[in-house]
Amino acid sequence: MKFLKNRFFLGILCIAVGLSVSLMAMPKLMDKSTPEQIEVVRVKVDIPAGSLITDDQIELVAMDKNTLPTEAIENIAEASGKYASADLFQGDILTSAKLVSEKQSKNYLKIATEKGMRLVSITIPSLSAGVSGQIKPGDIVTVMALMKTNTADSVQTLQPDSASLQPVEPDETSTEATPTDPDQTSENSESQQQKLETQLFPSLQFLEVYSLSAADGSNARVEPQLEDDNKNALPVTLTVFVDEKQALLLAELEQKAIIHLSRVSCTETAANYIDPDKLVMATEGE
């Protein structure tokens, strides 16, 4: 076999065999060296904790399976419509641990304790005194006190005598004349009934509202239009965040005054009236 002794032919044959082996082996080698990729949900913009996640805030991207965190979410539908359990930043890969189905509220009582604040409840004597139910948790209110006078207290505690309610016939022989002077009449009226004195205390000018409760202890609800068989639950008590001095003053006014409220601000602008270090519910900025 003379052609096998031809070095040129042998060289060509070896090259052909090498190329054939390479072409057959390279795809398998490439498959082993290329990492497996899967599509996962990634955050496109920063999302604060507690915020609702929408479709335009997230996207699907292909990534190396070996570099992904555990429980990475692979479907946009699983993330959209849920809430961020922590602050999310652009480029974060969403996992089940970073999402909650329902919005989680902060522990306001714990926050208040950490800031040296406490809760005090006061009575709302009427719907008008509570701003017709327009006060919401997180609002800023002013407490005004209509101080009870001795006359007012007497009217509340005095039990009328049935005999005194009988009509009295005029005595024609009486020598006591009925006063006709308007000034004298006015003086007599003021002596019989003292005026109520409204006071505004500087320390109670701006208070942060925690809750409003109905007579049965449930959250108060005042809606202008109700559906089905729902009923309004009018507020009878207001609970506010206060310091120790404010708590003592409110406790005293609860016994000695008729309280009337004035709504000052909503949660978003609460920092304009109260030191941010003393705010509790407004720290979420909701």
Phi, psi and omega per residue, in radians:
M1 nan 1.622 -3.048
K2 -1.195 -0.532 -3.047
F3 -1.198 -0.424 3.103
L4 -1.280 -0.391 3.115
K5 -1.494 -0.085 3.134
N6 -1.457 1.946 -3.082
R7 -1.081 -0.626 -3.120
F8 -1.115 -0.784 3.140
F9 -1.134 -0.698 3.113
L10 -1.087 -0.654 3.125
G11 -1.136 -0.761 3.110
I12 -1.087 -0.721 -3.124
L13 -1.123 -0.734 3.131
C14 -1.122 -0.691 3.122
I15 -1.128 -0.730 -3.141
A16 -1.115 -0.753 3.123
V17 -1.116 -0.715 3.137
G18 -1.106 -0.741 3.110
L19 -1.114 -0.705 3.137
S20 -1.103 -0.761 3.127
V21 -1.118 -0.701 -3.128
S22 -1.126 -0.788 -3.138
L23 -1.101 -0.579 3.141
M24 -1.381 -0.583 -3.051
A25 -1.542 -0.511 -3.050
M26 -1.024 -0.790 3.137
P27 -1.006 -0.720 3.131
K28 -1.168 -0.680 3.111
L29 -1.157 -0.678 3.135
M30 -1.149 -0.688 3.124
D31 -1.084 -0.643 -3.126
K32 -1.297 -0.548 -3.085
S33 -1.496 -0.438 -3.140
T34 -1.425 2.158 -3.123
P35 -1.206 2.658 3.095
E36 -1.310 2.295 -3.116
Q37 -2.002 2.515 3.064
I38 -2.353 2.767 3.120
E39 -1.544 2.302 3.126
V40 -2.324 2.890 -3.110
V41 -1.568 2.234 -3.138
R42 -2.126 2.556 -3.130
V43 -1.398 2.286 -3.128
K44 -1.600 -0.514 -3.114
V45 -2.384 2.851 3.088
D46 -1.156 2.369 -3.136
I47 -2.224 2.024 3.130
P48 -1.162 2.692 3.094
A49 -1.035 2.402 3.137
G50 1.531 -0.086 -3.100
S51 -1.461 2.618 3.081
L52 -1.312 2.329 -3.122
I53 -1.621 2.233 -3.118
T54 -2.014 2.909 -3.080
D55 -1.056 -0.614 -3.080
D56 -1.342 -0.059 3.126
Q57 -1.718 -0.140 -3.069
I58 -2.321 2.869 -3.124
E59 -2.652 2.814 3.074
L60 -1.690 2.298 3.107
V61 -2.365 2.605 3.090
A62 -1.578 2.262 -3.108
M63 -2.459 2.793 3.116
D64 -1.099 2.186 -3.101
K65 -1.045 -0.583 -3.080
N66 -1.275 -0.315 -3.110
T67 -1.752 -0.042 -3.079
L68 -1.444 2.576 3.053
P69 -1.225 2.788 3.122
T70 -1.190 2.608 3.131
E71 1.083 0.533 3.056
A72 -1.143 2.409 -3.091
I73 -1.454 2.296 -3.051
E74 -1.883 0.011 -3.081
N75 -2.343 2.235 -3.124
I76 -1.054 -0.609 -3.120
A77 -1.086 -0.466 -3.142
E78 -1.311 -0.344 -3.101
A79 -1.824 -0.637 -3.092
S80 -1.145 2.344 3.141
G81 1.589 -0.064 3.082
K82 -1.767 3.101 -3.064
Y83 -2.003 2.584 3.114
A84 -1.334 2.173 3.121
S85 -1.416 -0.216 3.098
A86 -2.642 2.977 3.105
D87 -1.119 2.243 3.113
L88 -1.932 2.503 -3.091
F89 -2.132 2.748 -3.111
Q90 -0.971 2.244 -3.133
G91 1.702 -0.176 3.117
D92 -1.183 2.465 3.025
I93 -1.572 2.187 -3.094
L94 -1.298 2.389 3.042
T95 -2.210 2.895 -3.125
S96 -1.099 -0.479 -3.134
A97 -1.251 -0.346 -3.106
K98 -1.600 0.030 -3.077
L99 -2.190 2.588 3.017
V100 -2.340 2.584 -3.093
S101 -1.271 -0.612 -3.130
E102 -2.100 2.621 -3.125
K103 -1.136 2.248 -3.133
Q104 -1.658 2.290 3.114
S105 -1.534 2.587 3.074
K106 -1.246 2.725 3.086
N107 -1.435 1.558 -3.054
Y108 -1.140 -0.568 -3.141
L109 -1.148 -0.673 3.098
K110 -1.177 -0.737 3.121
I111 -1.085 -0.736 3.140
A112 -1.089 -0.750 3.133
T113 -1.084 -0.747 3.133
E114 -1.099 -0.467 -3.130
K115 -1.678 0.112 3.115
G116 1.327 0.332 3.135
M117 -1.733 2.834 3.110
R118 -2.466 3.000 -3.119
L119 -1.863 2.440 3.035
V120 -2.416 2.397 3.108
S121 -1.868 2.479 3.084
I122 -2.258 2.725 -3.094
T123 -1.474 2.382 3.012
I124 -1.752 1.899 -3.003
P125 -1.221 -0.395 -3.108
S126 -2.709 2.942 3.124
L127 -1.127 -0.669 3.134
S128 -1.193 -0.609 3.124
A129 -1.162 -0.388 3.108
G130 -1.782 0.458 3.110
V131 1.018 0.673 3.061
S132 0.948 0.604 3.077
G133 1.323 0.263 -3.099
Q134 -1.565 -0.043 3.113
I135 -1.419 2.397 -3.135
K136 -2.161 2.733 3.052
P137 -0.983 2.369 -3.104
G138 1.669 -0.243 3.102
D139 -1.225 2.838 3.049
I140 -1.881 2.263 -3.099
V141 -2.231 2.790 3.008
T142 -1.962 2.356 3.113
V143 -1.719 2.123 3.051
M144 -1.936 2.501 -3.058
A145 -2.094 2.166 3.055
L146 -1.685 1.713 -3.001
M147 -1.143 2.331 3.122
K148 -1.338 2.286 3.100
T149 -1.624 3.014 3.116
N150 -1.076 -0.655 3.128
T151 -1.140 -0.754 3.135
A152 -1.100 -0.726 3.134
D153 -1.128 -0.664 -3.130
S154 -1.144 -0.707 3.139
V155 -1.082 -0.598 -3.100
Q156 -1.324 -0.500 -3.031
T157 -1.839 -0.341 -3.073
L158 -1.263 2.280 3.063
Q159 -1.686 2.023 -3.068
P160 -1.142 2.440 3.090
D161 -1.385 2.262 -3.091
S162 -1.058 -0.552 -3.130
A163 -1.190 -0.591 -3.094
S164 -1.250 -0.221 -3.125
L165 -1.517 -0.117 -3.133
Q166 -1.284 2.455 3.135
P167 -1.104 2.535 -3.106
V168 -1.934 2.204 3.117
E169 -1.317 2.439 3.136
P170 -1.130 2.430 -3.139
D171 -1.666 1.903 -3.084
E172 -1.217 -0.385 -3.089
T173 -1.549 -0.081 -3.100
S174 -1.159 2.376 -3.124
T175 -1.584 -0.095 -3.120
E176 -1.454 2.096 -3.114
A177 -1.505 2.578 3.067
T178 -1.354 2.246 -3.090
P179 -1.122 2.362 3.114
T180 -1.971 -0.180 3.130
D181 -1.286 2.156 -3.128
P182 -1.031 -0.647 -3.131
D183 -1.146 -0.690 3.128
Q184 -1.179 -0.678 3.095
T185 -1.083 -0.729 3.136
S186 -1.121 -0.718 3.137
E187 -1.125 -0.704 3.125
N188 -1.119 -0.668 -3.141
S189 -1.141 -0.731 -3.124
E190 -1.199 -0.541 3.121
S191 -1.274 -0.467 -3.133
Q192 -1.470 -0.518 -3.078
Q193 -2.460 2.019 3.138
Q194 -1.369 2.676 3.110
K195 -1.422 2.557 3.038
L196 -1.317 2.453 -3.092
E197 -1.933 2.078 3.132
T198 -1.588 2.295 -3.113
Q199 -2.165 2.548 3.073
L200 -2.132 2.036 -3.091
F201 -1.643 2.241 -3.114
P202 -0.962 -0.648 -3.103
S203 -1.273 -0.251 3.136
L204 -1.921 0.320 -3.085
Q205 -1.305 -0.586 -3.128
F206 -2.355 1.914 3.129
L207 -2.226 2.489 3.140
E208 -1.593 2.257 -3.077
V209 -1.470 2.322 3.052
Y210 -1.672 -0.799 -3.115
S211 -2.848 2.873 3.007
L212 -2.227 2.322 -3.042
S213 -2.079 2.546 3.071
A214 -1.500 -3.129 -3.067
A215 -1.095 -0.527 -3.119
D216 -1.573 0.104 3.118
G217 1.593 -0.142 3.110
S218 -1.356 2.926 3.097
N219 -1.129 2.339 3.142
A220 -1.180 2.625 3.137
R221 -2.554 2.146 3.095
V222 -2.277 1.863 -3.135
E223 -2.057 2.362 3.133
P224 -1.171 -0.525 3.129
Q225 -2.287 2.084 -3.108
L226 -1.826 2.580 3.136
E227 -1.845 2.589 3.088
D228 0.976 -2.268 -3.073
D229 -1.783 0.272 3.132
N230 -1.158 2.575 3.120
K231 -2.242 2.635 3.062
N232 -1.228 2.487 3.035
A233 -1.976 1.678 -3.020
L234 -1.171 2.464 3.140
P235 -1.260 2.368 3.074
V236 -2.094 -0.318 3.060
T237 -2.376 2.608 3.101
L238 -2.139 2.284 3.127
T239 -1.952 2.236 -3.060
V240 -2.228 2.759 3.029
F241 -1.506 2.232 -3.101
V242 -2.495 2.883 2.968
D243 -1.629 -3.058 -3.034
E244 -1.125 -0.772 -3.120
K245 -1.136 -0.711 3.107
Q246 -1.144 -0.647 3.132
A247 -1.105 -0.751 3.139
L248 -1.131 -0.712 -3.134
L249 -1.167 -0.737 3.126
L250 -1.144 -0.666 3.113
A251 -1.109 -0.643 3.112
E252 -1.226 -0.751 3.141
L253 -1.157 -0.530 3.108
E254 -1.018 -0.561 -3.113
Q255 -1.641 -0.495 -2.985
K256 -1.924 -0.021 -3.042
A257 -2.531 2.836 2.968
I258 -1.723 2.108 -3.002
I259 -1.586 2.385 3.070
H260 -2.255 2.429 -3.055
L261 -1.915 2.657 3.034
S262 -2.319 2.179 3.121
R263 -1.381 2.273 -3.064
V264 -1.849 -0.782 -2.985
S265 -2.715 2.799 2.995
C266 -1.614 3.110 -3.073
T267 -1.079 -0.673 -3.043
E268 -1.074 -0.532 -3.095
T269 -1.965 0.309 -3.090
A270 -1.086 -0.560 -3.102
A271 -1.155 -0.243 3.084
N272 -1.321 -0.237 -3.052
Y273 -2.119 -0.461 -3.125
I274 -2.202 2.474 3.079
D275 -0.953 2.193 -3.130
P276 -0.933 -0.484 3.109
D277 -1.197 -0.300 -3.136
K278 -1.793 -0.149 3.132
L279 -1.326 2.539 -3.131
V280 -1.992 -1.142 -3.084
M281 -1.301 -0.490 -3.092
A282 -1.288 -0.121 -3.134
T283 -1.182 -0.350 3.102
E284 -1.375 -0.361 -3.121
G285 1.155 0.575 -3.130
E286 -1.800 nan nan
